[in-house]
C-alpha cells in the first residue's frame, strides 16, 4: 500500500466519490480530475505490479489516517520548513520520499 497525506492508495480502482459519510466535500468532476492527476503521476513512478486505489476520507473519522497524517506532516516539514526534527524520529521507515506535486 502506498500512502500520501490524506489519502490511502491500494488495489487498483478508485473508491469514494465525495458523497459518502466522512468523505471530503468535493464535487465529482473535481474528484475525478484529482484522482486522474495523482494516478498519472504515481503510475509513472511505481512498478506496474503495484495496484492503486484512491480513497477520500476525513482523518478525524478514520483513526489510521490520523497516524498517516502525522508522519506525512514530518515529510511536509522537511520540504516546506527545512525542519527535520519529526522526520528524524522515523526516517529509517520511509521507503519513498519524493516531492512531485
MDTraj code that builds the backbone (N, CA, C; nanometers):
import mdtraj as md
import numpy as np

residues = "UNK UNK UNK UNK UNK UNK UNK UNK UNK UNK UNK UNK UNK UNK UNK UNK UNK UNK UNK UNK UNK UNK UNK UNK UNK UNK UNK UNK UNK UNK UNK UNK UNK UNK UNK UNK UNK UNK UNK UNK UNK UNK UNK UNK UNK UNK UNK UNK UNK UNK UNK UNK UNK UNK UNK UNK UNK UNK UNK UNK UNK UNK UNK UNK UNK UNK UNK UNK UNK UNK UNK UNK UNK UNK UNK UNK UNK UNK UNK UNK UNK UNK UNK UNK UNK UNK UNK UNK UNK UNK UNK UNK UNK UNK UNK UNK UNK UNK UNK UNK UNK".split()
xyz = np.array([
    [0.0850, -0.1169, 0.0000],
    [0.0000, 0.0000, 0.0000],
    [0.0896, 0.1231, 0.0000],
    [0.0631, 0.2153, -0.0896],
    [0.1328, 0.3431, -0.0913],
    [0.0487, 0.4426, -0.0126],
    [0.1116, 0.5328, 0.0590],
    [0.0378, 0.6304, 0.1393],
    [0.0829, 0.7706, 0.1035],
    [-0.0091, 0.8620, 0.1029],
    [0.0247, 1.0030, 0.0929],
    [-0.0682, 1.0785, 0.1849],
    [-0.0318, 1.2013, 0.2180],
    [-0.1080, 1.2742, 0.3180],
    [-0.2541, 1.2844, 0.2783],
    [-0.3404, 1.2360, 0.3683],
    [-0.4834, 1.2449, 0.3485],
    [-0.5418, 1.1370, 0.2613],
    [-0.4586, 1.0487, 0.2051],
    [-0.5093, 0.9501, 0.1115],
    [-0.4366, 0.8178, 0.1283],
    [-0.5102, 0.7097, 0.1218],
    [-0.4521, 0.5762, 0.1172],
    [-0.4723, 0.5242, -0.0242],
    [-0.3667, 0.4698, -0.0857],
    [-0.3759, 0.4223, -0.2218],
    [-0.3460, 0.2730, -0.2236],
    [-0.4387, 0.1928, -0.2839],
    [-0.4227, 0.0485, -0.2798],
    [-0.5182, -0.0176, -0.3769],
    [-0.4814, -0.1294, -0.4361],
    [-0.5668, -0.2280, -0.5017],
    [-0.6303, -0.1944, -0.6359],
    [-0.5958, -0.0920, -0.7085],
    [-0.6319, -0.0832, -0.8480],
    [-0.7540, -0.0081, -0.8958],
    [-0.8470, 0.0352, -0.8132],
    [-0.9603, 0.1124, -0.8648],
    [-0.9981, 0.2217, -0.7650],
    [-1.0578, 0.3284, -0.8175],
    [-1.0916, 0.4419, -0.7322],
    [-1.2039, 0.4070, -0.6367],
    [-1.1967, 0.4587, -0.5155],
    [-1.3023, 0.4423, -0.4156],
    [-1.3363, 0.5799, -0.3640],
    [-1.4597, 0.6060, -0.3423],
    [-1.5000, 0.7328, -0.2843],
    [-1.5345, 0.8340, -0.3900],
    [-1.6530, 0.8879, -0.3818],
    [-1.6981, 0.9878, -0.4777],
    [-1.7112, 1.1234, -0.4131],
    [-1.6877, 1.1318, -0.2831],
    [-1.7062, 1.2562, -0.2127],
    [-1.8456, 1.2695, -0.1547],
    [-1.9293, 1.1657, -0.1697],
    [-2.0646, 1.1736, -0.1176],
    [-2.0864, 1.0804, 0.0007],
    [-1.9895, 0.9944, 0.0316],
    [-2.0038, 0.9021, 0.1426],
    [-1.9877, 0.9750, 0.2755],
    [-2.0424, 0.9152, 0.3819],
    [-2.0215, 0.9696, 0.5164],
    [-1.8716, 0.9747, 0.5430],
    [-1.8235, 1.0875, 0.5883],
    [-1.6822, 1.1016, 0.6204],
    [-1.5955, 1.1360, 0.5014],
    [-1.6535, 1.1561, 0.3842],
    [-1.5725, 1.1861, 0.2674],
    [-1.5474, 1.3367, 0.2577],
    [-1.4509, 1.3722, 0.1759],
    [-1.4170, 1.5124, 0.1572],
    [-1.5222, 1.5804, 0.0702],
    [-1.5525, 1.7076, 0.0966],
    [-1.6578, 1.7770, 0.0233],
    [-1.6097, 1.8336, -0.1104],
    [-1.5884, 1.7467, -0.2098],
    [-1.5516, 1.7903, -0.3437],
    [-1.6601, 1.7430, -0.4396],
    [-1.6803, 1.8181, -0.5459],
    [-1.7739, 1.7754, -0.6493],
    [-1.7115, 1.6602, -0.7279],
    [-1.7955, 1.5752, -0.7840],
    [-1.7461, 1.4576, -0.8550],
    [-1.6449, 1.4915, -0.9647],
    [-1.6663, 1.5946, -1.0499],
    [-1.5646, 1.6267, -1.1517],
    [-1.4291, 1.6631, -1.0904],
    [-1.4304, 1.7346, -0.9769],
    [-1.3040, 1.7694, -0.9102],
    [-1.2340, 1.6449, -0.8579],
    [-1.3109, 1.5523, -0.8041],
    [-1.2530, 1.4281, -0.7524],
    [-1.1925, 1.3472, -0.8661],
    [-1.2654, 1.3339, -0.9755],
    [-1.2148, 1.2568, -1.0892],
    [-1.0886, 1.3199, -1.1465],
    [-1.0845, 1.4528, -1.1555],
    [-0.9659, 1.5221, -1.2058],
    [-0.8474, 1.5019, -1.1107],
    [-0.8717, 1.5153, -0.9804],
    [-0.7663, 1.4937, -0.8812],
    [-0.7142, 1.3507, -0.8886],
    [-0.8066, 1.2529, -0.8889],
    [-0.7668, 1.1117, -0.8946],
    [-0.6844, 1.0828, -1.0199],
    [-0.7266, 1.1375, -1.1322],
    [-0.6551, 1.1154, -1.2580],
    [-0.5137, 1.1729, -1.2504],
    [-0.5010, 1.2929, -1.1956],
    [-0.3699, 1.3561, -1.1826],
    [-0.2769, 1.2721, -1.0939],
    [-0.3275, 1.2325, -0.9783],
    [-0.2462, 1.1527, -0.8855],
    [-0.2089, 1.0190, -0.9482],
    [-0.3062, 0.9522, -1.0109],
    [-0.2811, 0.8222, -1.0737],
    [-0.1733, 0.8336, -1.1815],
    [-0.1834, 0.9342, -1.2696],
    [-0.0830, 0.9520, -1.3760],
    [0.0566, 0.9696, -1.3166],
    [0.0673, 1.0502, -1.2128],
    [0.1982, 1.0752, -1.1525],
    [0.2532, 0.9524, -1.0814],
    [0.1680, 0.8792, -1.0122],
    [0.2158, 0.7612, -0.9405],
    [0.2468, 0.6447, -1.0338],
    [0.1657, 0.6245, -1.1365],
    [0.1885, 0.5120, -1.2272],
    [0.3228, 0.5232, -1.2971],
    [0.3696, 0.6445, -1.3208],
    [0.4997, 0.6627, -1.3823],
    [0.6161, 0.6406, -1.2872],
    [0.5886, 0.6341, -1.1591],
    [0.6937, 0.6212, -1.0580],
    [0.6934, 0.4871, -0.9850],
    [0.5818, 0.4167, -0.9897],
    [0.5703, 0.2894, -0.9193],
    [0.5778, 0.1735, -1.0179],
    [0.6266, 0.0584, -0.9742],
    [0.6262, -0.0591, -1.0620],
    [0.4829, -0.0923, -1.1055],
    [0.4653, -0.1425, -1.2284],
    [0.3303, -0.1682, -1.2792],
    [0.2527, -0.2747, -1.2012],
    [0.3207, -0.3574, -1.1237],
    [0.2505, -0.4607, -1.0465],
    [0.1932, -0.4074, -0.9154],
    [0.2122, -0.2794, -0.8855],
    [0.1559, -0.2203, -0.7638],
    [0.0240, -0.1528, -0.8015],
    [-0.0884, -0.2100, -0.7577],
    [-0.2187, -0.1505, -0.7895],
    [-0.2433, -0.0250, -0.7064],
    [-0.3293, 0.0625, -0.7574],
    [-0.3566, 0.1900, -0.6901],
    [-0.5072, 0.2103, -0.6749],
    [-0.5520, 0.2348, -0.5539],
    [-0.6871, 0.2828, -0.5248],
    [-0.6733, 0.4168, -0.4560],
    [-0.7658, 0.5052, -0.4779],
    [-0.7628, 0.6360, -0.4135],
    [-0.8905, 0.6513, -0.3327],
    [-0.8768, 0.6765, -0.2031],
    [-0.9902, 0.6953, -0.1133],
    [-0.9912, 0.8392, -0.0638],
    [-1.1078, 0.8958, -0.0497],
    [-1.1230, 1.0328, 0.0012],
    [-1.1968, 1.0246, 0.1351],
    [-1.1199, 1.0256, 0.2425],
    [-1.1757, 1.0133, 0.3771],
    [-1.1291, 1.1286, 0.4633],
    [-1.2067, 1.1640, 0.5632],
    [-1.1674, 1.2651, 0.6614],
    [-1.0862, 1.1980, 0.7714],
    [-0.9729, 1.2562, 0.8048],
    [-0.8845, 1.1906, 0.9023],
    [-0.9456, 1.1840, 1.0413],
    [-1.0276, 1.2813, 1.0796],
    [-1.0841, 1.2771, 1.2148],
    [-1.1905, 1.1674, 1.2287],
    [-1.2307, 1.1056, 1.1182],
    [-1.3256, 0.9943, 1.1232],
    [-1.2601, 0.8606, 1.0902],
    [-1.1319, 0.8625, 1.0597],
    [-1.0585, 0.7412, 1.0237],
    [-0.9268, 0.7428, 1.1007],
    [-0.9227, 0.6727, 1.2143],
    [-0.8090, 0.6848, 1.3063],
    [-0.6760, 0.6471, 1.2443],
    [-0.6709, 0.5447, 1.1612],
    [-0.5448, 0.5076, 1.0971],
    [-0.4908, 0.6183, 1.0091],
    [-0.5817, 0.6929, 0.9479],
    [-0.5409, 0.8033, 0.8627],
    [-0.4800, 0.9169, 0.9447],
    [-0.5235, 0.9320, 1.0693],
    [-0.4628, 1.0324, 1.1564],
    [-0.3150, 1.0025, 1.1770],
    [-0.2806, 0.8754, 1.1934],
    [-0.1403, 0.8370, 1.2100],
    [-0.0610, 0.8676, 1.0828],
    [-0.1185, 0.8355, 0.9677],
    [-0.0523, 0.8642, 0.8406],
    [-0.0318, 1.0141, 0.8256],
    [-0.1329, 1.0935, 0.8601],
    [-0.1205, 1.2394, 0.8519],
    [-0.0049, 1.2906, 0.9383],
    [0.0138, 1.2311, 1.0537],
    [0.1218, 1.2723, 1.1425],
    [0.2583, 1.2489, 1.0777],
    [0.2758, 1.1326, 1.0172],
    [0.4033, 1.1033, 0.9522],
    [0.4238, 1.1892, 0.8275],
    [0.3170, 1.2104, 0.7517],
    [0.3275, 1.2964, 0.6337],
    [0.3606, 1.4398, 0.6728],
    [0.3125, 1.4820, 0.7894],
    [0.3442, 1.6158, 0.8377],
    [0.4954, 1.6306, 0.8557],
    [0.5605, 1.5249, 0.9033],
    [0.7062, 1.5286, 0.9183],
    [0.7763, 1.5474, 0.7847],
    [0.7260, 1.4815, 0.6804],
    [0.7845, 1.4973, 0.5467],
    [0.7552, 1.6378, 0.4940],
    [0.6341, 1.6877, 0.5176],
    [0.5991, 1.8247, 0.4787],
    [0.6946, 1.9251, 0.5438],
    [0.7225, 1.9072, 0.6724],
    [0.8124, 1.9989, 0.7437],
    [0.9508, 2.0007, 0.6800],
    [0.9953, 1.8848, 0.6327],
    [1.1252, 1.8756, 0.5665],
    [1.1292, 1.9665, 0.4438],
    [1.0276, 1.9583, 0.3594],
    [1.0271, 2.0339, 0.2343],
    [0.9878, 2.1801, 0.2511],
    [0.8932, 2.2080, 0.3374],
    [0.8408, 2.3440, 0.3488],
    [0.9147, 2.4309, 0.4500],
    [0.9683, 2.3697, 0.5554],
    [1.0300, 2.4477, 0.6641],
    [1.1761, 2.4117, 0.6883],
    [1.2285, 2.3150, 0.6097],
    [1.3640, 2.2649, 0.6310],
    [1.3837, 2.2194, 0.7753],
    [1.2770, 2.1608, 0.8313],
    [1.2762, 2.1121, 0.9693],
    [1.2733, 1.9595, 0.9665],
    [1.3780, 1.8953, 1.0145],
    [1.3908, 1.7503, 1.0095],
    [1.3627, 1.6845, 1.1449],
    [1.3209, 1.7605, 1.2446],
    [1.3049, 1.7065, 1.3802],
    [1.2146, 1.5838, 1.3841],
    [1.0927, 1.5952, 1.3333],
    [0.9996, 1.4824, 1.3407],
    [1.0377, 1.3733, 1.2414],
    [1.0818, 1.4086, 1.1233],
    [1.1225, 1.3090, 1.0239],
    [1.2395, 1.2251, 1.0751],
    [1.3312, 1.2854, 1.1486],
    [1.4455, 1.2112, 1.2016],
    [1.4029, 1.0983, 1.2960],
    [1.2859, 1.1114, 1.3580],
    [1.2374, 1.0085, 1.4506],
    [1.2072, 0.8783, 1.3768],
    [1.1570, 0.8871, 1.2532],
    [1.1144, 0.7657, 1.1819],
    [1.1720, 0.7545, 1.0402],
    [1.2767, 0.8291, 1.0071],
    [1.3279, 0.8316, 0.8697],
    [1.3705, 0.6943, 0.8170],
    [1.4130, 0.6045, 0.9036],
    [1.4536, 0.4709, 0.8570],
    [1.3348, 0.3883, 0.8086],
    [1.2135, 0.4306, 0.8393],
    [1.0917, 0.3606, 0.7950],
    [1.0391, 0.4140, 0.6614],
    [1.0892, 0.5284, 0.6168],
    [1.0414, 0.5898, 0.4933],
    [1.1074, 0.5194, 0.3748],
    [1.0241, 0.4578, 0.2891],
    [1.0744, 0.3861, 0.1738],
    [1.0760, 0.4704, 0.0469],
    [0.9884, 0.5697, 0.0410],
    [0.9769, 0.6527, -0.0786],
    [0.9498, 0.7960, -0.0344],
    [1.0354, 0.8875, -0.0685],
    [1.0194, 1.0273, -0.0301],
    [1.0639, 1.1126, -0.1475],
    [0.9668, 1.1521, -0.2290],
    [0.9962, 1.2344, -0.3454],
    [0.8855, 1.3374, -0.3597],
    [0.9214, 1.4618, -0.3780],
    [0.8239, 1.5678, -0.3937],
    [0.7839, 1.5721, -0.5408],
    [0.6527, 1.5581, -0.5688],
    [0.6112, 1.5607, -0.7081],
    [0.4868, 1.6437, -0.7343],
    [0.4295, 1.7062, -0.6366],
    [0.3139, 1.7927, -0.6603],
    [0.3536, 1.9369, -0.6504],
])
top = md.Topology()
chain = top.add_chain()
for i, resn in enumerate(residues, 1):
    res = top.add_residue(resn, chain, resSeq=i)
    for name in ("N", "CA", "C"):
        top.add_atom(name, md.element.get_by_symbol(name[0]), res)
traj = md.Trajectory(xyz[None], top)
